Amino acid sequence: MIELQQFLKIVLNVSGGEAKHIIQEGLVYVNGVVETHRSRKLALEDEVEVNLEEVAGQKYRVSDFIEAQ
């Protein structure tokens, strides 16, 4: 499991501060639901979508980036 903020740092290649801002602005959806808690633990089957112009409509499946342990 990985925290949402850490996951965004990996997939979007942003700093921790940028990831925090994106989450707090309500631009992140986990499994179709807005998520504003940066410490939200993501499971391998979770799907994350970020409502930013640069990556609009792109969904990230956690299992594509993080290996099962």
Secondary structure, DSSP 8 states (H G I E B T S, - for coil): -EEHHHHHHHHH---HHHHHHHHHTT-EEETTEE---TT-EE-TT-EEEE--GGGTT-EEEGGGTS---
